[in-house]
């Protein structure tokens, strides 16, 4: 175990450095991918806003963690930046990179997320909508396996306590994946600086 923790920290920091440099184009491309996906495209029409993370890196060797940097929008206006952190323990092995979007059904959900610190409960779940993967979403988490195209993926997202979450797997394989324990911090745009996307 003593050897696993340093390896885990090195891997998590590597993912963190990778996600920290997301460009404006990467945000636009990520939003476009979710907008084109059948499972998530309709949410853009009615959602009060959303948070998008172009790349979240997740690694686990007994002790697991995830990190990603994103932006929060009200409508299509960039309101601030967010960081995603997740720590977990138990049987888990591997590494994974994915994009994630969280839709806010109304102003209350948006305010809950942006009040400073927000954490998903154990009941939160996500729909995996990436091409080339099938997924099973439940209150216990989600898992993905190769070999099924996007049109065959029947996993659909729905609002839970005003939020609906979708993931697109970018690479890697991990035995365990879950939203439980994902923690978010929000920095308003005035404090984070003007990033110039989707103004």
Backbone bond lengths (Angstrom), bond angles and torsions (degrees), N, CA, C in turn:
res aa  C-N    CA-C-N  psi(-1)  N-CA   C-N-CA  omega(-1)  CA-C   N-CA-C  phi
1 X - - - 1.461 - - 1.520 110.82 -
2 X 1.341 117.91 -36.93 1.448 120.86 -178.92 1.522 111.42 -62.49
3 X 1.335 117.81 -31.14 1.454 120.72 178.03 1.523 111.77 -80.32
4 X 1.327 117.04 -25.66 1.461 120.50 -176.96 1.528 111.87 -71.31
5 X 1.323 116.82 -38.67 1.456 119.83 -175.00 1.526 112.19 -63.35
6 X 1.343 120.41 -48.62 1.465 118.16 177.25 1.526 113.01 -59.39
7 X 1.336 117.69 -40.73 1.458 119.92 177.93 1.521 110.48 -61.81
8 X 1.320 116.19 -41.37 1.455 120.98 178.55 1.526 110.79 -61.69
9 X 1.335 116.56 -44.64 1.455 119.76 -178.96 1.518 112.07 -66.12
10 X 1.321 117.22 -39.75 1.461 120.94 177.36 1.517 110.67 -61.68
11 X 1.345 116.19 -45.19 1.461 120.12 -179.70 1.524 111.03 -64.64
12 X 1.328 117.09 -42.59 1.464 120.42 -179.56 1.520 110.98 -64.66
13 X 1.339 116.98 -41.37 1.464 120.22 177.92 1.517 111.11 -64.76
14 X 1.336 116.69 -36.83 1.468 119.93 177.38 1.517 110.44 -62.53
15 X 1.344 116.69 -46.05 1.464 120.15 175.99 1.521 110.44 -60.95
16 X 1.336 116.88 -40.32 1.460 120.81 -178.99 1.520 112.33 -62.74
17 X 1.309 117.22 -42.26 1.458 120.66 178.07 1.517 110.83 -64.95
18 X 1.343 116.39 -35.80 1.459 120.54 179.62 1.526 111.01 -67.02
19 X 1.320 116.53 -42.51 1.458 119.90 -176.95 1.516 111.99 -76.57
20 X 1.321 117.98 -22.80 1.457 120.84 -175.26 1.522 112.41 -68.62
21 X 1.322 118.45 -19.42 1.448 121.59 -173.69 1.526 113.37 -104.16
22 X 1.325 117.79 26.84 1.464 120.49 178.86 1.522 109.69 -63.56
23 X 1.315 116.35 130.34 1.458 121.55 -179.15 1.526 110.13 -91.42
24 X 1.340 115.66 170.40 1.459 120.13 176.64 1.521 110.52 -58.25
25 X 1.343 116.79 -38.21 1.460 120.31 178.71 1.520 111.52 -62.44
26 X 1.336 117.45 -38.65 1.461 120.71 179.89 1.530 110.95 -64.90
27 X 1.325 117.05 -37.84 1.466 119.51 176.75 1.525 110.10 -65.10
28 X 1.327 116.22 -46.48 1.467 119.56 179.84 1.523 111.63 -62.11
29 X 1.334 116.58 -41.76 1.467 120.74 -179.98 1.525 110.76 -65.03
30 X 1.323 116.66 -40.10 1.465 120.10 -179.68 1.521 110.78 -65.79
31 X 1.330 117.15 -45.54 1.470 120.60 177.75 1.524 109.91 -60.63
32 X 1.321 116.80 -40.45 1.464 120.33 -179.98 1.526 111.70 -63.51
33 X 1.331 117.00 -39.33 1.466 120.34 179.12 1.529 110.98 -63.36
34 X 1.332 116.52 -43.08 1.461 118.98 177.90 1.530 110.83 -68.63
35 X 1.338 116.66 -33.72 1.458 120.33 -179.89 1.529 111.87 -68.25
36 X 1.331 116.66 -28.84 1.462 120.74 179.53 1.526 112.86 -84.89
37 X 1.317 117.80 -18.95 1.465 121.04 -177.77 1.525 110.42 -73.58
38 X 1.318 116.43 132.45 1.460 120.55 -177.59 1.521 112.92 -57.92
39 X 1.323 116.94 -35.95 1.460 120.01 -174.49 1.522 113.22 -72.87
40 X 1.325 118.09 -28.53 1.464 119.79 -173.90 1.522 114.88 -113.70
41 X 1.331 118.96 -13.22 1.471 120.23 -171.02 1.524 113.24 -61.93
42 X 1.333 118.58 -35.81 1.459 120.47 -177.24 1.527 112.70 -68.97
43 X 1.330 117.30 -21.59 1.459 120.25 -178.61 1.529 111.62 -67.57
44 X 1.344 117.49 -27.84 1.457 120.26 -179.22 1.527 111.82 -63.57
45 X 1.326 117.39 -30.80 1.458 121.32 -176.07 1.521 112.64 -70.47
46 X 1.344 117.03 -34.54 1.459 120.16 -172.01 1.516 115.37 -113.51
47 X 1.323 118.34 -13.71 1.458 120.46 -176.04 1.527 111.56 -68.69
48 X 1.313 115.77 145.51 1.466 121.58 176.10 1.527 110.53 -68.52
49 X 1.327 115.33 -33.03 1.458 121.91 179.39 1.508 109.80 -176.24
50 X 1.336 116.56 -172.92 1.458 119.95 179.76 1.531 110.36 -160.44
51 X 1.315 114.91 161.05 1.467 122.46 172.23 1.523 106.78 -118.91
52 X 1.321 117.23 134.62 1.460 120.89 -178.05 1.520 110.14 -128.27
53 X 1.338 114.69 137.22 1.459 122.88 179.93 1.526 107.70 -124.28
54 X 1.353 118.70 106.03 1.467 120.62 -176.73 1.517 113.87 -58.71
55 X 1.330 117.31 -40.62 1.468 120.32 178.85 1.515 110.42 -142.31
56 X 1.326 115.95 120.91 1.463 122.51 171.05 1.516 106.62 -111.54
57 X 1.300 117.00 126.90 1.455 121.19 177.17 1.510 110.25 -100.63
58 X 1.326 115.99 132.21 1.465 120.54 179.42 1.517 109.44 -130.30
59 X 1.332 116.37 131.60 1.459 121.82 177.98 1.519 108.80 -134.71
60 X 1.321 116.29 153.50 1.449 119.76 178.35 1.503 112.82 -158.14
61 X 1.319 115.17 131.52 1.464 122.67 171.71 1.523 104.99 -137.28
62 X 1.326 116.57 76.74 1.455 121.16 -171.61 1.516 109.65 81.15
63 X 1.337 116.42 -66.12 1.453 122.68 171.95 1.519 107.38 -90.01
64 X 1.325 117.05 131.56 1.459 119.96 -176.48 1.508 112.24 -124.04
65 X 1.311 115.58 160.90 1.454 120.14 178.25 1.506 111.32 -160.25
66 X 1.333 115.48 158.66 1.458 121.51 177.45 1.512 108.54 -141.00
67 X 1.337 114.95 151.97 1.462 120.54 178.68 1.518 109.00 -149.64
68 X 1.326 115.63 142.14 1.459 120.52 175.47 1.512 110.38 -160.95
69 X 1.326 115.93 154.34 1.455 121.39 176.22 1.517 108.93 -116.66
70 X 1.329 115.90 140.30 1.451 119.66 -176.25 1.506 112.89 -146.77
71 X 1.322 114.10 -172.65 1.454 122.00 179.11 1.526 109.41 -130.35
72 X 1.316 114.73 150.64 1.462 121.37 -179.19 1.528 108.44 -115.06
73 X 1.332 114.65 134.66 1.460 121.34 -177.64 1.518 110.48 -123.45
74 X 1.339 115.25 143.38 1.455 122.49 167.24 1.523 104.61 -109.35
75 X 1.322 116.76 111.68 1.455 119.48 -166.81 1.520 107.27 65.74
76 X 1.327 117.55 -121.60 1.461 120.98 175.61 1.527 111.51 -112.59
77 X 1.327 117.09 13.98 1.456 120.80 -179.53 1.521 110.80 -94.53
78 X 1.316 115.88 125.32 1.466 122.60 179.22 1.525 109.11 -69.23
79 X 1.349 116.20 115.09 1.462 121.53 -176.15 1.516 113.72 -101.13
80 X 1.330 117.20 -20.77 1.459 119.81 -178.18 1.516 111.10 169.70
81 X 1.313 115.22 -176.57 1.457 122.03 -176.96 1.522 110.47 -115.03
82 X 1.315 115.25 154.77 1.464 120.61 -177.85 1.523 110.38 -135.18
83 X 1.311 115.81 152.49 1.464 122.16 171.26 1.512 109.05 -121.08
84 X 1.308 115.54 139.87 1.467 123.31 178.98 1.522 107.75 -110.34
85 X 1.323 116.23 128.53 1.464 122.60 175.09 1.519 108.68 -129.43
86 X 1.311 116.30 145.12 1.464 119.98 175.91 1.520 109.33 -150.84
87 X 1.310 116.16 130.45 1.463 122.24 173.65 1.517 107.96 -121.54
88 X 1.320 116.36 139.16 1.463 120.55 179.65 1.518 108.80 -148.61
89 X 1.308 115.41 161.95 1.458 120.31 177.35 1.513 108.69 -141.73
90 X 1.309 115.32 164.30 1.459 120.53 -175.50 1.511 109.05 121.61
91 X 1.349 116.28 -166.64 1.459 120.05 -178.34 1.518 110.14 -76.22
92 X 1.326 116.24 109.57 1.458 122.56 177.00 1.515 108.32 -157.02
93 X 1.294 116.22 142.88 1.453 121.16 -176.81 1.524 109.09 -153.99
94 X 1.323 116.16 128.29 1.454 120.03 175.12 1.507 112.51 128.25
95 X 1.323 115.09 -172.55 1.457 121.97 179.56 1.512 109.23 -142.65
96 X 1.318 116.14 153.60 1.454 120.37 -175.42 1.527 109.22 -155.67
97 X 1.315 115.97 146.02 1.455 121.62 172.00 1.522 108.10 -123.93
98 X 1.315 116.76 135.77 1.456 120.19 -178.71 1.528 110.05 -149.85
99 X 1.325 116.10 158.63 1.457 122.55 170.99 1.525 107.71 -96.76
100 X 1.320 116.14 149.01 1.459 119.68 -178.33 1.524 109.87 -139.36
101 X 1.321 115.86 140.39 1.461 121.39 174.15 1.521 108.79 -131.87
102 X 1.322 115.65 141.15 1.462 122.54 178.70 1.518 107.42 -123.98
103 X 1.331 117.25 117.89 1.460 121.72 178.00 1.526 109.60 -91.78
104 X 1.331 115.75 139.68 1.462 121.82 176.88 1.521 107.98 -104.37
105 X 1.311 115.80 121.33 1.459 120.76 -174.99 1.518 112.56 -68.82
106 X 1.327 116.07 -34.11 1.460 120.26 -176.29 1.521 110.08 -153.17
107 X 1.325 115.34 -179.37 1.463 120.66 -177.55 1.520 111.92 -63.04
108 X 1.321 116.92 -35.97 1.468 119.82 179.51 1.520 111.18 -60.02
109 X 1.343 117.53 -46.32 1.461 121.17 179.76 1.532 110.77 -64.52
110 X 1.331 115.87 -41.25 1.470 120.19 177.37 1.529 110.48 -59.56
111 X 1.332 116.56 -45.38 1.468 120.85 -179.44 1.525 111.41 -65.71
112 X 1.337 117.08 -37.65 1.464 120.14 177.13 1.524 110.77 -59.56
113 X 1.325 116.24 -42.77 1.459 121.05 -177.17 1.527 111.76 -71.22
114 X 1.325 117.03 -36.35 1.467 120.76 -172.51 1.530 113.98 -97.38
115 X 1.323 117.71 8.08 1.467 119.16 -176.65 1.529 113.04 -71.72
116 X 1.319 117.70 -9.17 1.469 120.83 178.86 1.506 110.98 142.24
117 X 1.325 116.57 -68.03 1.459 121.87 176.94 1.514 108.69 -129.42
118 X 1.325 116.03 130.61 1.462 121.70 -179.52 1.521 108.30 -133.41
119 X 1.337 116.83 141.56 1.461 120.88 179.30 1.517 110.31 -134.59
120 X 1.345 115.96 134.42 1.459 120.64 175.33 1.519 109.86 -71.59
121 X 1.320 116.01 141.93 1.460 121.04 177.18 1.524 109.85 -82.73
122 X 1.312 115.59 174.04 1.464 121.27 -179.82 1.529 111.51 -65.70
123 X 1.338 117.55 -20.96 1.462 120.70 -178.29 1.526 113.22 -84.63
124 X 1.323 118.12 -10.26 1.463 120.97 -178.18 1.524 110.07 -69.64
125 X 1.338 116.50 143.15 1.456 120.77 178.53 1.518 109.18 -139.97
126 X 1.323 115.99 165.68 1.459 121.76 -179.85 1.511 110.08 -131.59
127 X 1.325 115.53 157.22 1.459 121.24 173.86 1.523 107.87 -103.60
128 X 1.319 116.73 129.33 1.465 121.64 176.04 1.524 107.20 -94.16
129 X 1.323 116.32 122.28 1.461 119.76 -171.92 1.521 112.81 -121.13
130 X 1.325 117.15 14.53 1.451 119.23 -177.38 1.521 112.79 -70.95
131 X 1.311 116.54 144.60 1.460 120.69 171.76 1.520 108.21 -65.30
132 X 1.324 115.36 143.48 1.455 120.10 177.92 1.506 114.31 86.03
133 X 1.345 116.86 6.64 1.460 118.69 178.50 1.515 109.65 -143.86
134 X 1.305 115.40 144.15 1.454 120.06 170.82 1.513 106.66 -108.21
135 X 1.300 116.32 157.30 1.457 118.18 -176.03 1.511 110.65 -145.34
136 X 1.291 114.32 152.97 1.453 121.56 175.43 1.511 107.11 -124.01
137 X 1.317 117.07 115.89 1.450 121.26 -178.29 1.524 109.19 -105.78
138 X 1.312 115.52 138.95 1.452 120.64 177.98 1.517 108.11 -157.32
139 X 1.313 115.92 179.80 1.456 119.37 178.31 1.517 110.91 -69.91
140 X 1.316 118.02 -11.45 1.464 121.56 179.10 1.521 111.80 -92.92
141 X 1.315 117.95 -0.71 1.456 119.95 -179.90 1.503 110.01 121.96
142 X 1.341 116.86 -156.48 1.452 120.86 -179.27 1.506 109.29 -151.99
143 X 1.336 114.28 154.28 1.453 119.67 176.62 1.500 109.18 -135.39
144 X 1.304 118.19 155.00 1.458 121.34 -178.55 1.511 109.81 -128.76
145 X 1.327 116.12 146.63 1.453 120.65 175.36 1.513 109.01 -138.45
146 X 1.302 117.22 153.80 1.462 121.63 -174.05 1.514 111.40 -80.80
147 X 1.343 114.96 161.13 1.451 119.70 167.40 1.509 117.35 108.84
148 X 1.337 119.12 1.91 1.454 120.63 179.71 1.516 107.69 -125.16
149 X 1.343 117.26 132.88 1.455 118.04 -178.76 1.522 111.45 -80.92
150 X 1.332 115.69 171.22 1.454 120.30 -172.32 1.522 112.26 -60.80
151 X 1.332 118.33 -38.91 1.455 120.79 -178.21 1.527 112.21 -65.23
152 X 1.330 117.08 -25.78 1.450 120.19 -179.80 1.526 112.26 -86.20
153 X 1.330 115.79 -10.74 1.458 119.90 -179.03 1.526 109.55 -77.44
154 X 1.314 117.02 113.62 1.454 121.35 -175.66 1.524 112.46 -93.37
155 X 1.333 117.41 1.61 1.451 119.88 -179.89 1.522 109.39 -68.90
156 X 1.324 117.27 124.71 1.453 121.22 179.27 1.514 109.81 -121.40
157 X 1.314 115.34 150.38 1.450 119.38 179.88 1.521 110.78 -92.40
158 X 1.322 115.42 157.68 1.456 121.10 175.24 1.520 107.72 -151.42
159 X 1.325 115.04 159.04 1.458 119.64 -179.79 1.524 110.76 -72.44
160 X 1.308 114.93 137.07 1.466 121.91 172.25 1.519 106.18 -131.84
161 X 1.327 116.65 115.92 1.461 122.59 -175.57 1.528 110.71 53.71
162 X 1.340 115.63 39.48 1.447 121.44 173.67 1.513 116.14 85.03
163 X 1.345 117.70 5.86 1.456 120.37 -179.19 1.526 110.51 -133.05
164 X 1.332 115.88 142.53 1.461 122.33 176.19 1.527 107.65 -128.35
165 X 1.321 116.13 129.68 1.471 121.07 -173.32 1.520 111.06 -119.61
166 X 1.328 115.08 138.07 1.458 122.78 178.01 1.525 109.20 -131.28
167 X 1.338 115.32 148.30 1.463 121.61 177.32 1.523 110.23 -128.28
168 X 1.309 115.85 145.89 1.461 122.53 170.36 1.528 106.80 -121.73
169 X 1.327 116.77 115.01 1.458 121.29 -179.57 1.525 109.26 -71.63
170 X 1.335 115.65 127.71 1.467 120.72 -178.95 1.521 112.07 -99.72
171 X 1.317 116.17 -25.41 1.458 119.20 179.52 1.508 111.31 172.21
172 X 1.330 114.98 160.24 1.455 120.90 177.85 1.513 112.11 91.39
173 X 1.307 115.36 173.85 1.460 122.53 -179.23 1.512 108.09 -144.44
174 X 1.314 115.60 132.98 1.448 120.16 179.19 1.511 109.24 -137.92
175 X 1.318 115.95 138.30 1.455 119.87 -177.20 1.528 111.41 -66.59
176 X 1.329 116.81 -38.72 1.460 120.80 -175.49 1.522 109.77 -119.90
177 X 1.329 116.27 136.32 1.460 121.26 174.82 1.516 108.04 -147.19
178 X 1.311 116.91 134.69 1.453 120.55 -176.21 1.518 110.20 -157.81
179 X 1.334 116.67 152.90 1.456 121.33 173.32 1.518 111.62 -85.15
180 X 1.335 117.07 -19.58 1.458 120.76 -176.39 1.524 110.25 -54.95
181 X 1.312 115.67 128.27 1.456 120.28 178.01 1.516 114.53 88.02
182 X 1.331 118.26 -4.36 1.464 118.51 174.66 1.528 108.06 -63.76
183 X 1.326 115.58 126.63 1.456 122.34 -178.99 1.522 109.06 -117.98
184 X 1.317 116.22 139.25 1.462 121.20 -176.35 1.522 110.67 -125.72
185 X 1.314 115.61 139.50 1.458 121.31 169.68 1.523 107.83 -115.34
186 X 1.323 116.08 145.28 1.461 121.33 -176.51 1.518 109.34 -123.72
187 X 1.336 116.00 134.03 1.458 122.62 175.40 1.526 108.44 -120.55
188 X 1.338 118.21 116.17 1.469 119.81 179.69 1.520 111.62 -57.27
189 X 1.307 116.17 152.71 1.456 121.92 -174.61 1.519 112.65 -58.06
190 X 1.304 117.86 -38.25 1.462 120.66 179.44 1.519 112.25 -58.30
191 X 1.345 116.79 -31.43 1.447 121.32 179.18 1.524 111.70 -89.38
192 X 1.361 116.72 -28.35 1.461 120.16 -176.40 1.514 111.57 -87.30
193 X 1.342 117.77 -20.75 1.458 120.04 -175.58 1.514 110.91 98.80
194 X 1.310 116.87 156.73 1.454 122.28 -176.70 1.524 109.85 -81.86
195 X 1.354 116.77 115.88 1.460 121.65 -177.86 1.526 111.73 -91.34
196 X 1.338 117.48 -11.80 1.454 120.30 172.50 1.508 117.05 70.63
197 X 1.326 118.95 27.98 1.468 121.05 179.93 1.514 110.13 -111.70
198 X 1.321 116.14 131.52 1.457 123.06 171.11 1.531 111.02 53.80
199 X 1.315 117.23 44.63 1.471 120.92 -178.55 1.522 110.13 -73.69
